[in-house]
Amino acid sequence: MNIEHLKDNGMDIAVISSDEKLIVDVQSALDLAMTVKYETGAAKIVINKSAVCDEFFILSSGMAGEILQKFINYHVRMAIYGDYSQYTSKPLKDFIYESNNGNDFFFVSTKDEAIQKLTETQ
């Protein structure tokens, strides 16, 4: 795992890159968030979709909702970037739409979009 620490518009953002799955369950997501906060001081995280397990995108597993709730509780904001076109689930599309219209969790296509989303919203 590589953590790139950006300071953009006075905000700390951690951009995570990894060749392996980093978020495989709720605990690994929390561990990642706390590691990033400890190492960089950033509570805003950008991560590639490939570092997130497929189960996250199956809403009936409950993983996405639980991780989102934990991150909100710990004041961690995240943007996941990648290609979501292969997902046909209406509930997942609705979840992505609602998340993207909020302030805490975003699903976008590119790393630049992810960074922009986290700098736009407070």
N, C-alpha and C positions, 0 to 999 in steps of 0.2 A: 504494500500500500504506500502510495506517495501522497503527501499532503502539500498542496501549493497554497500559501497564505497570501491573499490579496487584500489590499486596502483600497477600497473604491468609494469615493464620495464620503470618506471618513468612516466607512463601515468595514468591519473585518469579515472576510468571506474565505472559507476553506474549500478548495477545489480538490476533490479526492479522485485519484485514478488508481485502478487496481486491475490485475489480470484475473483475480479470483473473486468469488462471491463474498461480499462483505456483510450484506444484510441477508441473513438466512432465517432469522426469527426475531422476536421482539427484543430479547436480551442482546443479541448481536447488534441490533440497531442502537440500543441505548449505550452499549459499550463503545460503538463508533462515535456517537455524539459526544460522550464524555471524554474520550481520547482526544477528539478534535478540540473541544473546549479547553482541555488541560494543556495541550501542546501549542495551540495558537491563540486561545482566548476568543475564538470565533464561535458564534452561535448560529451562523448561517452556513449551510453546507450545500455544495453542488456535487452531484455524483452521477456517474454514467449508469444508465438502466442495466447494463450488463453486469454491474456489481450487486444487483438486487435479485434475489431468487424469484423464480417464476410464481411460486405460491403467493407472493405478495400481491400479484395481479389477479388472483382468484379471490374475489371479494368474500365469497362464502367461507373462506378459511378464517376470516376475521383479522388476519395479520395486518393488513393495511390500516384498518380503522384503529386497531390497538396501538400501532406504531405512531400514527398521526396524533392520537390522543396523548400518548406519552411525550412526544416532542412538544406539543402545545403546553403541557404541564411543566416541562423543563425549559420553556422559552427557546426552543431550537426550531429554526426554520430551514426547510430543505427544498431544493429543486432537483428533480431527477430528469436528466435529458436522454433522449434516444428516440427510436422509432416505435410508435404505438399502433401502427396501421394494422398489425396482425390480430389485434384484439377486436372481437365482434360483440362482446358482452355489453348489452345496454346498461346494466348497473355499473359496470366499470367505466364506460364512457361518461355516464352521469357523474360518477365519483370524480373523474378527472376534470370534467367541466366545472363542478362545484369547487373543487380544490383550486383550480386556476382562477376562479373568481373570488377567492378568499385572500388571506394575507400570510399564510403559514406554510403551505405545501403546494408545490407546483410540478406539473408534468409538461415539459417543453421538448422541442426537437434538438436544439443545439446547446453547447456549453455557453456560448455567448448569450443566448436567450435566458438561460438559467441564471447567469450572473446578473443580467439586466433585471429580471423579475425580483431578485433578492435585494437589489439596490433601489428599485422603484417604490417598494412598499416598506412601511415601517414596522 
